[in-house]
Amino acid sequence: MSKYLRWIRQNLNNIYRFLITSMTIILISLLFPNLGNFKYEYQKGKPWMHETLIAPFDFAILKTDSEVLQEKDSILNKFYPFFTIDPSVFEKVTEEFNTDFDKKWKKFVSSKSFQKSNKSKNSIQREHDKIKEYLLSYFKNIYDTGVANLQNELKEIGFKEPEYINKSVNNLNEVVATSIIYTPKSAYQYFANKSKSDYSSSIYQSFIQELNIDSYLMPNLFYDKTMSDQVKTSMLANVSLSKGIVESGTRIVLVGDVIDDETFIVLESLKKDYENILGSSQSHYLIVIGQCLLIISCIVLLFLYLRNFRRQILHDNKKLLFILLFVLLYVAITTLVLNFPRVNVYIIPFALITIVVRTLMDSRTALFVFIITVLLTGFLAPNGFEFVFLQLSAGIMAIYSLPRLERRGQLVLTGIITFLTYSIVYFAFAITQETNIADIKWENFMFFAINGLFLTFSYSLIYIFEKLFGFLSDVTLIELSNQNHPLLRQLTQYSPGTFQHSLQVANLAEAAINQIGGNPLLVRTGALYHDIGKMKHPIYFIENQLSNTNPHDKLEFDKSAQIITDHVKYGVKVAKKHKLPQQIIDFIETHHGAGRVQYFYTSFKNKYPDKEIDEEKFTYPGPDPFTKETAVLMMADSVEAASRSLKEKTPETIRDLINSIIDKQVSQNRFQNADITFKNVNQVKEIFTNALINVYHARIEYPKENK
């Protein structure tokens, strides 16, 4: 048992990589549809490049989307929305009217103007009953016909006002013209005209006007969404999706025939039935196995690339997980979008893969991950060849347009270039397939525009992935290398000499990395922070000593050495407190490696030749550099510091100094863990020599003025 546990512990990273890869393959397989693949590739307007195709079985010829949509529109033109009369409205109105009428009648007949008419009580009562019945009859007629704000109600639900509607009264429907339906305004206008005609010269005309009939006019006819939707759905369900049948054995297309519109529709119909039959047949499991093999092939290609060109990514579990999750995410998004027919697959910003992976890793890896993702999703997307070609064109242009992400504005330009690439390539495909420019699906250009807009959100995604997976992008490096960063401002304030030294080291290291290859922005940022630990005791470092007094003169050599070596430990502590990325902390830890504080070590040895030396007190905590960038920084730091002590700064003395320092570091195996060659070391020597000669070049002595 212990043998197996030991084997598991020894191979834990390999087991982890195997598990996340297996899970990725399984999840992608589950996202793939259970359909077979039609074995022929074809494009509208192109010749049929395969053998003569004979119908293998009977199948229906499907209508095009535009034909189905046109037929549905034709049916909907005959659809009349349903409106229901609410009887409670009339009941409420009549109740309020009866109460108000009697109150206002009493007030009216007791007025002085009416008293002059000398009407008898019987006459007044007859007029009371007659007018009340007249008005109630009017209300009944109006509300039986229906009062509605048709225009407003139909506008809210996105429906054009029809000529007819279905009016429902007590569950009985009748089709009525919308022209006879009243609105509150038209109902009052009708009453005003009628009352003037019937009571134009009557003494009761003023009373009728005082009743404010318009206050009793309100809608009682309302849109019935439930009934309308049910009937509409039932009508649309009767739309046939096919327009004929091709019988088994019928010749569909000959070799070399140009695929016209009609043949293309027949081929699309055959393809759909063929894939459905394969997916539901006994060969279903074979289809799944085939899909798994295709997915495994793509993942193997990805691993072969990483193994041969980016082994460090393959051995970094977080980076590998990031790549696999990114691929899985895009397959999942593509599957989801394809379930919504109204949303085009080109709305998915595949070019975002190149931007994010390029920013967090490198261009070649970004391109390869992008290609693998597009190949996998190409099995899902309709018109696979067109899809893959479009995505590859847009993705490659995105990489070229964004060599290094430094500003948010660059993403806007990349979005525009991606949109133009999609549009031009798609238009080229479309005009070769369609005989008429009007037949091109122009709405796809809207999806291309949305796709380009999505790319502008890359900045936020990069920040999220940085925090989740521990990446360090150029964007973050630019922010950290800004001299207004709080930590660099502190270094300028408390250790101005150290800050100037760091600037010179940054210039040397950046120039060297630009020449031998590496990340110049990373090495520059690391150089600016590599000596922040000197802020604890700045006066103990010679570049910060403004007078000839050296505090080390009052200390024992081992104490002085301890102060010097402690600046590495304190620098790491400060960096972690300010949450600097680990990649920057690596520069702080490794810029002296595990070397000695040679000056104090030699001084101690000379003063106490017989005393046993505690090597640890004179040794930096390390570790030694383990990347090309940290190795170059170690060289630049030592060379820049030593060059300040040269009494005679000539090209020969500078060259000899640089050679002796770097050769000594090489002989002490300081760079054995770093990916740097002897050729690189010689190149670095030459770059440092030229740079320092330019820094310390001779200056003209200005003549003194004669007094």
N, C-alpha and C positions, 0 to 999 in steps of 0.2 A: 504493500500500500504506500509506504513512504517513497518507494522508487517512482511510482506514478505521480505522487504529489510533487516530488522534486522535478520530474520532467515537465509538469504543468507550470511550476514556478519559472523554470528556465525558458519555457516557450510561451509565456503569458502574452507577450506582444503579438506573436504570430497567431495565437489562438484568437486574440481580440480582432485582429485584421481579418481573419478567416470568417469570424462570426458576423462582423458588420458587412462584409462583402456578400456573404450568403443571404443575410436579411435583405440587403438591397435588391439582389436578384429575385428573391421570392416576392417582395412587395411590387416590383416592377411587373413581374409575371401576372400578379393578381390584378394589376391595373390594365393589362392588355385585354381587349375584347375577345370573347370566345368565338371568333369567326375565322374561317379559312381565308387565305389570300388568293385572289384571282391571279392566275398564272400568266396573264398577258398584260403588257404595258402598252398604252395607246394615248394619243392626244388628238383633239379635234383639229382638223385642217392638215394633219400629217398622214402619210401613207401607212397602211396596215403592214407591219414588218414581219408578221408571223404567218404560219400556214393558213390556208382557207378555213374559216371558222364556220362550223355547222352547229346548230342548236342541239345541245345534248339532252334537253328535256323541254317540256312545255313551260313557257314563262310569260308573264304579263309584261306588256310594254308600259313603263311608268310615265306619267306625265311629268313635265318639267315643273320646277317650283313656280315659275311665272304662270304656267297654264293652270296649275292648282289654285294659285292666288287669284287669278282672273276669274275662275269659276266660282270661287268663294265670294268674291266681290259681287259677281252677278246675282248670286243667291241672296246676299245680304241686302241688295237693292230692293228685293221683294219682301224683306223682313220689316214688319211694323212693330215698333216697341209697344210694350204693354203698360197701360196706365189704369190705376184702380181708383174708383170714387170712394171717398171716405164719408159715410152718411152722418157721422158724428158732427161734422162741420156744419151741415144744414141745421141739425138739431140745436146746436149751440147758438147759431145765428138767429134762428126764429125765437128762441127763448129770450135772448137779449133784446131783440127787436120788439117783442110783445111788451116787455117791461118798459122800455124806453118810449114806445109809442103812446101808451096810456098816460104816462107822466107829461109828455110834451103836449098831448091833446088837451088835457085839463088846463094847462097853462095857456094854450092857444085860444080856447073858447072863452076863457075868462078875461082875455085882453080887451081893451077899450075899442080897438078897431073892429074886432069881431062882434062886439055887443051892438054896434051900430047897425049891423045887418038884420037884427030882429028875427033871427031864425028860431023856429019853435024847437022844443026839446026833442020831439019825435024826429024832426028833420035833422037835427044835429046828430042824433043817435044813428039814423040811417046813413048819414055821410061818414060817421065814425066807422061803422061796420063795412061800408063800401070801400073806403080808402084802405082800411087795414087789409081787407081781402084782396084788394087790387095789388098791394105791395107784397103780400105773402105769395100771391100767385106769381108775381114777377120773380121773387126769390126762388120759388120752386122750379120755375122754368129755367132760370140761370143755372142753378146747382144741379138740376137733372141733366142739362147739356154738359156741364163741366166747366170749372174755372181752374186754370193752370198757368204757370209761368213756363210754358214748354221750352222756350228758347233757352232760358237760364238752366233748367234741369238737364236738358240734353247736352248743353255745352259743358257742364261739369263732368259728364260721363264720356265726353268725346264723341258725341253722336250728332250727325247732321239732322236738322229738323226735316222730318219726312212729310209727304203729302197726306198720309193717313196714319192713324194709330189704332191699336186695339184698346177699346175702352171696356173695362170690367166693372159690372154693377151686380152685386149679390151673386158673384161667381158666374155670371152670364157675360160673355164677350160679344162685342160687336165692333166692326171696323167702321170708323168714322173719319171724316176729313178733318184735318187740323184747322182748316179755315173756319169751321163752325164752333170750335172750342173758344170759350171766352178767356180773356185775361181780366184781372180786376179793373184795368183801365177801360177795356172795350165793353165790359159789362156795365160799367157806370155810364159810359157814353150812350149805350143802348137805352138805359133807363132815362137818361136826361132827355133824349129825343122823344121817347115814348110819352113821358109825363108832360112835356110841353105840348105835345099834340092832344093828349087827353084832358089836360086841365089848364089849357092856355088862358082862358078867361075866367076861371073859377077863383072864388075867394080862398080856396084851399091850396092854391098853388104855392103860396108863401110858406104854408105849414109843411108841405112835402119837401120844400127846399131846406127847411130848418132841421129835417130829420137826419141830414148827413148820411145819405144812403151808402156812400162810398166806404164808410167805416164798417159796414156789414158785408163787404165784398172781399173775400179771401179765398185762396186756392183750396179746392176740395178734390182735385184730380192729381194723383201723384204717380211718379214713375215706379213700376214694379220690377225691380232688378232681378229678383229670383225667377219670376216667370219669364222675363225677357231672355235671361241667360239660358234657361232650360230649353226654350224654343229655338234660340239661336244655335245652341250646341247640337240639338237634334237635327236642325236643317243642314248644318255643316258636316255632320256625321254621314250624311247621304252623298257627299261628294266622293266620287270615285277617283282613286289615285292612279288608275291605269286607263289606257285608251285602246286596248287591243291585246291580242295574244299571238306569240310566235310559237308555232308547233314544232315538236321535236323533229330533227332532220332537215329543217329549213336552213338554207345557206344564208349566213348573216353578212359576211364580208369576204372578199377575195384578196389574195396576196397583191400588194401594191395599190389597192383601191384607196383613194383619199377618203378619210373619215369625215363625212359631212354631218350636219346637225341631226338628221334622222338616224343615221347609223350610230352616231355617238349615243343617242338616247337608248337605242336598242342594246348597245354594249353595256351601258351603265345599268340597265334593267337586268341583263344577264349576270353581270358582276354581283349585284346585290343579292339576287336569288342564289347564285352559286355559293357565295360566302355564307349565307344563312343556312343553306343545306349542309355545307361542310361542318358548320359550328354545331348543328343539332344531330349530326349523324354519329355512327359508331367510331368514326375517325377523330372524334373530339379530342381524345387523349393524345393522339398523334400530333394534333395541331398545337396543343399545350406544350408538348415536348419540343416541337419545332420552334415555338416562340421562346422557350427557355434557352434553347441552344443559340438562337440569335442574340438574346440578351447577354448570355455568357460570353459570346464572341466579342461583343462590344466592350464588356468589362475587362476581358483578357487583353484586348488591344490597349485599353487605358493603362492597365498594369504593366504591360510591356514597355510602354512609353516611360512610365515612372521609373521602372527598374533600370532602363538604359540611359535616361537623360535627367531624371529628377529623383535619384535614390533617396535624398534627404526627405523628400515629401512622403515617399513610400514608407519610410521608417518613422515618420511623425504621425502618431495616431490621430491627433486633432485635425491635422491638415487633410489626412486621408478621409476621415469622417466627414469633414466639410465638403470635399469634392463629391463623395458618394451621395450625401444628403442633397446637394445642389442638383445633381442629375435626377435623383428620385423626385425632388420637388417639381421639376419641370415636366416630367412624365405625368405626375399627378395633376398638375394644372392643365396640361393638354387634354387629358382624359375628361376632366371636369368641363372644360370649355366645349368639347365636342358633344356633350350632352345637351347643350343649348343651341338649337339650330339657328337661332337669330343672331348668335354671336360668332363672328368669324375667328378662326384659329390664329389669324395674323395679328390679332390684338395682343397676343402674348409677346412680351419683350424679350425674345431670345438673345438679342444683342447685349442685354444686361449681363449675361453670363461672362462675356468677354471683358466687360468693364470691371465687374467685381473681382473676378479671378485675376485679371491683369494687374489690378491695383494691389491686391493682397499677395500675389505670388509673382508671376512673370508672364510675358506675352505668349511664349511658346506653350506653356501649360494652359493658359486661357484658351488659346486656339484649339488645342487638342481636346480639352474638356467640352468645349463648345461643339466640336465636330461629333464627338461621341453622343452628346445629348441630342443633337439634331438627327443623327442616324436612328437613334431609338424612337424619338417622337415621329420620325418619318414613316415608321410602320403603322402609326395610328392615324396620321393626317390624311385627308382625301388628296388625290393628285400628288402622290408621294414625291415624284421627281421634281415637280414644280415647287413644292414646299421646301425640299432640301436645298434646291438651287437658290431660291429666294433668301432662305435663312443664312446660307453660307456667304452669299454676296453681302448681305447687311452686316453680318458678324465680322467679316474681314475688314469692311470699311470702318466699322466701329473701332477695331483695334488700331488701324492706321490713323484714324482721326484723333485718337487719344493715347499718344505714346507715354504720357505721364500725367496723372490727375493731380493738379495743383490748385485749381480754382473751380468753384461751382459753375462759372460761366462756360467752362469747357464742355460740360454735360449738355448744355443747350445746343451748342454747335454740333455735338455728336448726335443728338436727337434729330436735328434738321438733316444732317447727312444721311442718317439711317432712313428717315422718311423718304428722302429723294431716291435713295438706292432701291428701297422696296418699290416705290412708284414706277421708276424707270424700268426695272427688270420685269415687274408684273405687267406693265403696259406692253413690253416687248412680247411676253408670252401671250397676252390677250389678243394682240393684232395678228398673231400667227394662227390663232385658233378660231377667232370669230371673223365672219365675212363682213360684218358691219360694226363700225365703231360704237354705234348706239347699243349694241348687244353686250358691250363690256360692262362688268359689274362695277360701276363707279363708286358704289358704297364701300367697296374694299379700301379705297383711298382714305376714307374716314378712319377705318381701323388702323391703317398705317400711321396716320397722324396721332392717334391715341397711343399706339405703340411707341412712337418717338417721344411722346410726352412722358410716358412711364419711365423712360431712361433718365429723366432729370431727377428721379427719386433715388438714383443709385447712391448718392452721397449719404443718405440716411441708412441705407442697407449696409454700406461699407462700415459705418460706425458700429452698427449692431453686430455684424459678423466679427469685427475686431474684438469687441468685448466678450462675445460668446466663445471664440476659438483662439484668442490670444494672438491675433495677427498684429502686424505693425505696417500701416500703409504709408505711402508718401505724403498723403494729406496730413496725417498725424505728425510725421517727421518735420514737415514744414512748420506746423504749429509749435512743436517743441524747440525747433532751432531759431524761432523768433527771439531776438535778444530782449524783448519785453516780457518774456516768460518770468513769472515771479521768482523762480529759483535762480535763473541767470541774472536777474536784477540784484538778488542778494549777493551772488558771487561778485558782481561788479562793485557793490557797495563795500563788502567786507574784505574781499581779496582782489583788488584791482589788478595787481601784478599777475596773479594766477589766471584771471580772465583774459588778459592780453596773451599770456602763454597759451591758453586754450585756443584762442583765435588763430594763432600761428600754427599750432598743431593741426587744427581743423583744415587750414589751407594746404598744408603739406600732405596730410592724409588723403584729402579729397583729390588733389592733383594726381597722387599715386594710384588711387583706386580707379580714377578715370582712365588711366593708361593700362593697367593690368587686368581690369575687369572686376566688377563688384557693384555694390550699391553706394554711390558717392554721397547721397543724401543721408544714408544711415551712418556712414563713418564720420561725416561732418557733425551730425547731431551728437553722436557718441563722444566725439572729441570735445565738444563744448561742455559736456557734463562730466568728463572723466575725472576731473580734479575737484569736484564740489566738496569733497571731504576736507579740503584744506581750509574751509571756512571756520572750522572748529578752533584751530590755532594758526591763523594766517601768518603771524609774525615769525614763526619757526621755519618758514619757507623763503628762500633767498629772494625770490622775485617780488615779495611783498615787503622787504626790508629797505626802508628809505634812508637809514643811517648806517654808519659803519659798525654799529653795535650788533652783535649776533648773540641771541639768547642761548644758543647751543654752547657757547663758551663757558657758561655757568653750570652745564649739565654733564653727567657722565655719558660716555659714548653709547652705552646700551639704552639709557633713558631717551637720548636723542633719537636713536634708531626706532624706539618704540613709538615716539610721537610721529615720526615720518611714516612708518608702516600703518599706523592707526588711521591715517587719512583715507585709506581704502575702505576699511570697515565702516568708518563714520559716513563716508560717501554713499555706501550701499544703504545704510540706515536712513539717511536723508532722502535718497532716491525713492525708497519704498514708502516713506512717509508722504511724499508728494505724488505717489502712485505713478512713477515713471514706468514705462514698459520694461519687461525683463531684458529685451534685446539691448536697451540702453544701459541697464545695470550691468550687463555682461562686459561692457567697455570699462566700467569703473572697476570691476573685479579683476580684469585681466591686463590692464595697461602696464602693470609691473610684473604680472605673472607670479611665479614662485621664486623670483630673483632676490638677490641680497641688496641691502643698503650698503653698497661697497665702500663708500667714504668712511662711515663710522665703523664698519667691520674692520677695515685695514688699520684705522687709527687705534682701535681697541687692541688689535693684535700686536701693533708696534709698541704700545705703551705697556701692555701686560703679556709679554711673550711666553711666560711660564704659566699663565692662568688659563684654565680650561674655558673655552668659549661656548656659551649657549647659543647655538646656531639659530634657534627659533626666534630669538629676540631681534636678530638682524635680517630676518627673512619676511618678505611680503606674504600675505595669506593666500595669494593665487586665486584661481588656477591660471595656468598658462593659456595664451590665446588659442581658440579652437575654430575660428573662422578667418577668412582672408582679411576681412575688415578689421577685426580686433588685432591681428598680427601687424598690419600696417600701422595701426594707431600706436602700438608699442614702439615700433621703430621711430615713428614721427615724434613721439613724446620724448624719447631718450635723446634723439639727435637735436631737437630744438632746444632742450634744456642745456645740453652740453655745449652747443654752439655759442651760447651766451658767455661761457667762461674762456673762450679763445682770446688770447691776448693779441694775436696777429691774425686777422681774418682775411686770408688770401685764398684764391681758388685751390691751391695745393693743400693748405692746412685744413680747409673745410672738407675737401675730398678725403684726406687721410682720416679725419675725425669720424666722418660718416662710415667709412669702410671698417674702421676698427670697432666702432660700437655695434654695428649690425653683424659683423663677422663674429664678434664675441657672443651675441645673442644666439646666433646659429650654432656655434660650438657648444653652447649650454643647452641645446635642444629646446629652446623656448618656443619654436614654431612647429614642433613635430606633430602636434594635434590639429594644426591648421591646414586648410586646403590651399597651400601656396608652394610654388616651385622655386628652384634656384634661379631660373630665368626671371621669375617675378621679382625675386630679391634683388637681382642685379639691376632690373629696371627701376625699382624703388630707389636704390642708391643713386642712380643717375638723375632721377627726378628731384630727389632731395638736394643733391649737389647743385644742380642748376638753379633751383629755387632759392637756396641760401646764399649762393653767390650773388644773385640779383638783389637779395635783401641787404647784404653787407657790401654792395659795390662801393667803390671809392667815389667820394664826392669832391666837387671843385672847391678849392679854398678861395673864398672871396677876398679881393684886395682891400686893404684898409684905406680909408680916406686920409689925405694929407691935411693936417691942421694949418 
